[in-house]
Amino acid sequence: MLFYEGDDWMIRERKDSMKKKIMNKVTTAVHGGEKFGEWADSLTTPIFQTSTYVFKNSEEIRKFASGARERYEYARYGNPTQRVAEEKLAELEGTEDCLLFDSGMSAVSSTLLAFLSSGDHMVTVDDAYKKTLHFCSNVLPRFGIGCSVVPMGDYAAMEEAVSGKTKILYSESPTNPYLNIADFEKLREIKERHGLLLIIDSTFGTPYNQHPADWGADIVIHSATKYLGGHNDLLAGAVLGGKEAVKKVRDYQGTVGGIIEPHAAYLLLRGIKTFGLRMERHNSNGMAVARFLSTCPHIKRVYYPGLESHRDHAPAARQMKGFGGVVTFEMDTDIEGVYRFLDGLKLCKIAPSLGGVESLITNPASLSYSDVSREERLALGITDGLVRLSVGIEDPEDITADLKNAIDRI
Ligand SMILES: Cc1ncc(COP(=O)(O)O)c(C=O)c1O
């Protein structure tokens, strides 16, 4: 971390080991990475709203160029507000380093492109965020990079898809929208047998509920737009892992861009301070709403990894501390019935995205999958009656009352 002392910018090493021993995640969310009082005695980390950094003289340039002094140079290569947020996140995730991007998709696409070259191949799963699947299946092949998409949970098919050209094994966990869980032990076995890089998109899992790096993931990705920011007011992405792996992505970002803007980095920092509290509430609200919906008329099936009825409850219980706030369910009505239900809601807002303090609800068939044919989306399991609810941190009884009222209007 760079900090200002006297009239000089210096590098200070993180006291990681000590912090990890004494802090739990709730405390780390508040204190991790922070340099209290470092800048003009300010308690909070300032927004360094600058595009470039001044060199006092040519000697400073020479020292910087020779590597004798680390400092900031130009904002595409880093910013102190961003760096504090990165250090906080690395402490939360338990990885050596973190790199922030201006969106989750930027983090996903840049990480894949940083590690893959023409002629390489990757394997991913079919139950994944739509744009990630689109990038892997449609964009990467334009650069001569192959991608096999295998059914989520079919580890034999996953291993069969690996060839001598395969470099990356990629999965989300829990997945979007079915909340299926990747069995990290099985992924680790495949990765080790074939010498692959294992990347886990842990957006739905969050560093409060799971730590894929402890289970063998080399790189963990988050859409920080979701639970990390937590307030539905910013876009950001995070790439976490060992120093060397993150450096490779950082060098790539220095060339292609996609860096988080200082104000967004500040909002992210501010949002993460309440991360522990928010996650406790998301976890308990998610479970309460999943249980409630399981008893409701017109709800055919509820997908929530905390429920014993979920197909992946066993790995979820093994790998996760809590199960988050997203509850997906299948309604037994046609699309008009789903619309009547959505229109009957008052508290839950109809909007894409998830992981924020407000409860948000969406019908993927009519919104995020409206640009693909019905046959295509049904093949991906996106039925007309599928609804994804991101349970916020409101009072759980207010949320269930809102849902009951809307179900009654079907
Ligand atoms: C699992 C997952 N990964 C990545 C993304 C992309 O993140 P962003 O919207 O911040 O670009 C999303 C967005 O919904 C997501 O759900």
The ligand as an SDF file (V2000), in Angstrom:
LIG
                    3D

 16 16  0  0  0  0  0  0  0  0999 V2000
  -22.6900  -14.5930  -11.2490 C   0  0  0  0  0  0  0  0  0  0  0  0
  -22.4430  -13.3100  -11.9670 C   0  0  0  0  0  0  0  0  0  0  0  0
  -21.2230  -13.0430  -12.4350 N   0  0  0  0  0  0  0  0  0  0  0  0
  -20.9460  -11.8910  -13.1080 C   0  0  0  0  0  0  0  0  0  0  0  0
  -21.9360  -10.9530  -13.3260 C   0  0  0  0  0  0  0  0  0  0  0  0
  -21.6030   -9.6880  -14.0650 C   0  0  0  0  0  0  0  0  0  0  0  0
  -21.4500   -8.6470  -13.1660 O   0  0  0  0  0  0  0  0  0  0  0  0
  -21.6840   -7.0840  -13.5440 P   0  0  0  0  0  0  0  0  0  0  0  0
  -23.1420   -6.9120  -13.7490 O   0  0  0  0  0  0  0  0  0  0  0  0
  -21.1500   -6.3730  -12.3490 O   0  0  0  0  0  0  0  0  0  0  0  0
  -20.9080   -6.8290  -14.7890 O   0  0  0  0  0  0  0  0  0  0  0  0
  -23.2300  -11.1820  -12.8450 C   0  0  0  0  0  0  0  0  0  0  0  0
  -24.2940  -10.1880  -13.0750 C   0  0  0  0  0  0  0  0  0  0  0  0
  -25.4490  -10.3960  -12.7390 O   0  0  0  0  0  0  0  0  0  0  0  0
  -23.4920  -12.3990  -12.1420 C   0  0  0  0  0  0  0  0  0  0  0  0
  -24.7190  -12.6770  -11.6790 O   0  0  0  0  0  0  0  0  0  0  0  0
  1  2  1  0
  2  3  1  0
  2 15  2  0
  3  4  2  0
  4  5  1  0
  5  6  1  0
  5 12  2  0
  6  7  1  0
  7  8  1  0
  8  9  2  0
  8 10  1  0
  8 11  1  0
 12 13  1  0
 12 15  1  0
 13 14  2  0
 15 16  1  0
M  END
$$$$
